[in-house]
Amino acid sequence: MNEPEPGSHADQYTFSSDYLYPFYKRVIQAITGVRDGLPD
């Protein structure tokens, strides 16, 4: 369940900006209830 899909590769230099930042931004929106107006 926590293993990456076959063929997927996460670049270490862009992983935080491509994957983690959008995830944390959605978590903060869910907790605070404040939307940024961007499409889902």
Secondary structure in CASP SS format (residue, H / E / C, confidence):
PFRMAT SS
TARGET T0000
AUTHOR 0000-0000-0000
METHOD secondary structure of the structure
MODEL  1
M C 1.00
N C 1.00
E C 1.00
P C 1.00
E C 1.00
P C 1.00
G C 1.00
S C 1.00
H C 1.00
A C 1.00
D C 1.00
Q C 1.00
Y C 1.00
T C 1.00
F H 1.00
S H 1.00
S H 1.00
D H 1.00
Y H 1.00
L H 1.00
Y H 1.00
P H 1.00
F H 1.00
Y H 1.00
K H 1.00
R H 1.00
V H 1.00
I H 1.00
Q H 1.00
A H 1.00
I H 1.00
T H 1.00
G C 1.00
V C 1.00
R C 1.00
D C 1.00
G C 1.00
L C 1.00
P C 1.00
D C 1.00
END
